[in-house]
Structures are given as structure tokens and as C-alpha cells.
Amino acid sequence: MPVVDLGECTLLPGLVDAHVHLVLPGVPDPVAAAAVPEATLLMNARRAAATCLDVGITTVRDLGDRDYVTLRIREEIALRPDTGPHLMVSGPPITTARGHCWFLGGALESPAGLTEAVRVRATRGVDLIKIMASGGEITPGSRSWQPQYTAAELRSVVVESHRLGLPVAAHAHAVDAMERALAAGVDTVEHGTFRTPTGVEPDRQLIERVAEAGLPVTVTTGFSPAGPPLDESARVRIVQTLAAAVDMRDAGVRIVCASDAGISDQKQHGLLPHGVIRLVEAGFSPAEALRAATSTAAEACGLARKGRVARGFDADLLAVTGDPLSDITAILAVAAVYRGGRRVRCFGSKNTPEFRFQ
């Protein structure tokens, strides 16, 4: 068995980012960024995937591309694990005509096409289905507090997806959309910000029902320090949304920490560690926040061999200088990254190129 000397480091599971958009490069106008030639989309996705590995993200769930570009990236990374994380992909998200993220090519003219849209994606080889249960912030004319589908429409997507062996991730900012997604039986709620026309308004009864159902909620409140500062209204919403995440945690909801990287210049790729830090600032313990981006995230994504440093699991590892359980910012001090037991990144630590659990 090889012996690896990482020096004065803490060994963590590789991070799992359960909500990313690799084809979007983290610029102010995502609509324009999506309307580029396929070669540019591929270049953006490759660069984003490499950035993920640089910060210790060894698994990524891409929840919205254009033209199924990430399926090609998934194949490339499978051949060259040093170029990016283990990748799960949804293809273009299912949305309404001119609905949230219509510019990624997944818009349907009527709900009659929902089950066929699922079948098309399954045929292309996606790992899961993404549906926009509510509007969103980055699409002109869309409103995050407005639902886009009825519970029955969402249920039709869930039934067909599950029949084909695919989980369903539902983008849901609006309280009504969260209610409908829960009723429909989706597998994860993305964002879960309890948006209403007047702000962020957590629904205690809904939180209890989400906890009882065991439905994971993916929180995406991290922002890149390299991006422009948030305006006051956005800062207020973030504080309120983080407070809602604490309420959900206290009620027993499984909280997943993810990034939503790529959608704006405030959401640049590789920002997941900053989301972990943000959870701690909001009141999560460092261990809780780290689990939200490792073991809990892996479980929510249906990945049985990811998210833990344990015998029988994939040796996806992140070594950091310092102890993130005492100072969570140590998660930013990456010393080395391993994928499947093989070193893919090294930032000055003494080590050998291979590590295996035996």
C-alpha cells in the first residue's frame, strides 16, 4: 500500500457541487453567453470543469446546458480524469415558452410535451432531469416568485423520469413552486428560497412537510469574492435565505450546499467553498457545512461511493492546509486533490501520485 505524506494537512472528501452550469462562463449577461457557437460552449465548459478541480470539487452535477454539450464533456473527462470532476448532466432544463432559462433550448410550447421531453433527454443519455418549477432571477421577464407548472404537470415529469430510472431536480424559488414540487415527488428542490412577491417568507408548515418527506433542498447562496459586490436588496435576500436554511436544518431538512456557478459575474466557477463558509457564518457548524457539500450532497445526487473518506468509497480527496473544523476558511487552502485515488492537483505538498483505500 503506498504511503503519502501530505505534510501538515487535513484530509477531506472531495467536494460535491450539486448545482452548476458549466457552459455559462460567469459573465453579466447569461443570455448572450448562451448564444455562442458550440465550440465556445465546449471551451467554456472545459475551463469551468478544470477550475472545479483546482478548488477541490471532484464531483459536479450540471443542471442546465445548451445542445447537450455537457454529455460530450462528460465523455472527455471520463477518459481524462485530470481535466475535470466526475460529472452528472441533465442537458437543457425543461421550461415553459419564454420561461426561466428558455435561452438554453429546453422551452416547451405547451405542457403536452413534458413526458416526450423527458424521453428525449433519456434517449440522449442524461443522468437526471431538470425542470424549472418557478421563474428565476437571470431571465428577463421571468419572476422567481411565480410558479411555471402545476403539481399535476410536475408529477407527469416525475412519473416518466422515474419510469426511465432518472431522478428529477426542480428549480423552485417560489413558495407555491416548492409546494407543488413536494407534492409531485421530485428528488431535489433547487434553491428553495421561499420567494413571494414581497420577499423571502419561509412557510413553517411547508418546511415540516419537506423534512418529513426527506426531500433534500439545495441552497445556492454563495457568491464569488472575485465578482462585483451585491446590491443592498440582494444582500438582504441572501441573509433571509440563509436564515431560512438554518430553519430548515433545525427542522431536519437535508441541506445541500451548491454554487449555481456560471449564471452571472457574481457566480463564477469554483465558488462552492465560499458557499460552505457562508453556511458557517449563518449558524451551521463547520462539520454540518462540510457535510452539506460532501456526504449529504453525494446522497442527494444518488452517488453511493462519493462524499466520504471511508473504505469502499471512491478515493476522491481534498487535502487542505489547516483545520476547517476550527477555522472553516482553511477549506480555501488547497494542498492537493485526488480523483479515484490518483493525484490530479498538487499545490506544493509532499506526496506521491497515487493513493488507495485497501
N, C-alpha and C positions, 0 to 999 in steps of 0.2 A: 504494500500500500504506500503510495507516495506521501511524503511529508512536506507540507507547505508552510513556510514561515512568512506570515503577513506582517510581522512586527507588532507594534502597539495598535491593534485594530479591534474593532467589534465586527463579528460576522453576523450578517442578517440574511434573510431570504431576499432574493431579487425582488424588486418592486413590481407590482401588477397594476398597470394603468388600464382601468376598465372602460374608459371613455375618451377616445382620441379620434381626430380627423387628420390622417396622415397627408392627404392630398392638399389640404389647406395650409399655407405656409406661415400663418400668424401675422397677417397684414391687416390694415384698417378696413379694407373692402373685400369681404369674403366672396361676394357675388362675382366681382371681377376676377378674383383669384381662381375661381372655379371655371371661368370661361376662357381657358387657355388650351393650347394643343395638348394631346395626350402625353407627348414626350416631356412636356413641362410638368404635368401632374406626376409622372413617374419620377422625375428628378426630385420634385418636392417631397414625395413620399419616401424615397431612399434617404434623402438628407434627414428627414424627420426621424426615421427609424434609427439611423446611426446616432442621432442626438439622444434618443431614449436610452440606448446602451451606455452612452457616456456618463449618464447620471445614475445608472444602476437599475433602470427599468428593463426587466428581462422578459416581461410578457405584456402585450398590448392587445386590447380589444378595440378594433376600429369600427366606429358606429356611424359611418356615412362617408362614402366616396362618390366619385363620378365614373361611370362607364366600367365599373368593376375593376378599376386599376389595382386595388389592393390585393386582388386574387393573384395577380402577377407578382406583386411584391412578396406575398406570402410564399410563393414558389421559389423566388430568388433567395429569400432568407433561409428557407429550408435547406438549400444547397450550400449557403454560406452563412452559418450562424453568427459569424463575427460581424456581419453587416447590419444586424437588427435583432429585435426581440422576437420571441415566439409570438406569432400573430394569429388572431382570430378576426374574421372580417364579416361584415353584414352587407356589403355592396351599397347601392344607393338607398337611402332611407325612404320608406313608403310615406307619402304625404298627400295632402289634398291639392287640387289645382290652385296654383299660386300660393300654396300653403308654406309652412316653415321649411326652409331648405329646398324649395322646389328647384332651385338652380343646380342641384346635384343630379337631377334627372329622374327622380323617383315619384314625380307627381302623377296622380290619377285623376281623370276627369270625373269619375263617379265611384262611389263605394262598391258598385257592382264588380269592379275589377280587383278587389282586395285579395281574394283567395288565389286568383290567377297570378297576381304579383308575387305572392308567396311561392307559388310553384315555379315561376320563372327564376327566382333567386335560388331556390333549392337546386334547380337544374344546373345553374351556373356554378354551384359548389360552395355557397356561403356557409359560414359556421353558425349564424344566427340571423334573426330578422329584427330590423329596427323600424319602428313606426312612430310617427310624430302625433302623439295623442293630444298635444296642445300646440299653440303657436310658440314663437321664440323671439329672442332679442335681436338677432343679426339679420333677419329677413325683413326688408322694407314692406310695410303694410301688415305684417303679422303682429299679433298681440299675445304675449306669453300667458296672460290670464284667461284666454279664450280656448276652450276645447275644440279639437278638429274632428273628432269621431265620437259616435255614440258608443255606449258599452256593448251593444249588440254587434256593431261593426268591428270593434276591437276583439270581441270574442270570436268572430269568424276568422280573424287572423291568427289568434292563439290556437284555435282548434286545428286549422290546416297546418300551421307550423309544427305543432306537437305531433300531428299525424306523420309528418315528414321527418321527425326527430330533431327539430330545430327549436331552440329557446327564443323567446321574444323579449326584447328590450324596448320599453315605451318611454320616449321623451315626454315628460309631464311636469310642466311648471304649475299649471292652473290647478287649484283645489278640485274643481269638477273633473278635470282630466285624471288626476290621481285617483279619485273615487271610481271613475269608470275603468281605469287600468286595473285596479284592485279587483273590481267585480268581474272583469274579463279573464282574470287569471294569468296575467303576464308574469314573466320570470324576474324581471328587474324593473324598477322605476328609476328613470334617469333624471337627475336634478332634484325633483321633489321639493320645490321651493315654496309651495303653498301660496302661489300668487293669486291675487284678486285685483279688481280694478283699483282698489285703494291701497294696495301694498302687499306685504307678506303677512298672512293671517293663518297661523297654524290651527288646525282643527284637531282638538284633543281626541274626539271620538274616532276620527279617521286614523290618527296615529295609533290608537289602541288596536284598531282592526288590522292595520298593516303589521303591527307586532305579532298579533295573534296568528295571522296568515304566514308569518315567517318570510315576508316579502322584503328582499334587500332594497335599500334606497341608495343610489349613487349620488354623493354630494360632490359638486364641482365648483367649490368656492375659492380655489387657489388662483393666484394671479402672478405673472412673471415680474420679478423686480426689474427686468430689462425693458419692460413695456412702459407706456405713458401712465401717469398717475390716474387713479379712478376719480371721477367727479363725486360730489357730495352725495347725490342721490344713490349712486351705485354703491358707495361705501356704506350707506345706511342699510341698503338691501342686503349686502353681504353680512353685516353684523346680525341683522334679523334672521337671515337664512342659517347662519351658524348657530344662533340661539335655538332655532327650530331643530337643527341636527342634534344639539345637546338634549332637547326634549325627547326626540325620537330615541336616542341612545338610552335615556333614563327609562323609557317605556319598554325597552327590549327590542327595538327595531335594529336589524343588522345594517350598520352604516358602512358603505364602501366609499373610500376616498379616491377620486379620479380627477382628471385635469380638464377635459374638454379642449385639449390643446389643438391649436391651428385655426380657431374660429375668428381671432382678432389679434391685433398687435399687443393686447394685454393677456393673450393666451398663447404664448409661444411654446414650442415643443420642449419637453424636458422639465416642465414646471411642477410635476407631481410632488417632488419632495417639499416644495413650498406649500402645497395643499396640506400635507401632513403637519407641517409646522403650524399652519393656520388652525387646524383642529385642536392642537395643544393649546394655542393661545385662547381658543374659545372655551376650553374647560375639559377636553379629553385628556386622559393621562397619556404619557408618551407611548406606553405599551398598547393602549387602545387605538391610538392614531396609527401606529405602525401596523397593527393587525388589520386596520381598515384598508391599508394599501398593500397587504401581503396575503395572509391566510384568509381573511374574510372576503377580500376581493377575488381570490382564486376560487373559493367555494361558490360565490355568486356567479362566476363565469363558467361553472361546471368543470373546473380543472382539478382533478383529484390528486395530481402529483406536483402541484405548484404551491408556492406561498409559505413553505415551512423549511427549516433546516432540520431534517429528520431522515432516518433510514427509510429507504423505499421511495423517497421523493426525488424529483429531478434536482440535480445539484446546480440550481440557478442561485447564485450567491452574490451578495454585495458586501464588500469589506469597507468600513469607514474608519477614519481616524477619530478617536474619542468614543464616548459612550452616549448614544442617543437616548437611553433611558434616564440619564441625569441631565443631559442637555440635548434637546431634540434637534438643534441646529447642526449637530455632528453628522446628521444624515446627508448634509451637503458636502462633507469632506470625503469624497470617494477615493479609496486607495486602489481597489481592484474590483472587477466584475467578471463573474463566471457564468457561462451558459452551458447547461448539461455537463458540468464538471470540467469544462475547458475554458481557459482564460481568454476573454475577448477584449478586456480593457485592463491596463495597468498604469497607475499614476505614481510610480516611484517606490512601491513596496517591494521587499524581497519576496519572491515567490517562484514556483516552478509552473510550467504551463498547464498542468493537469491536476485535478482533484476529484476523487470519487468517494462516495459512501460505500462501505463494504461491511 
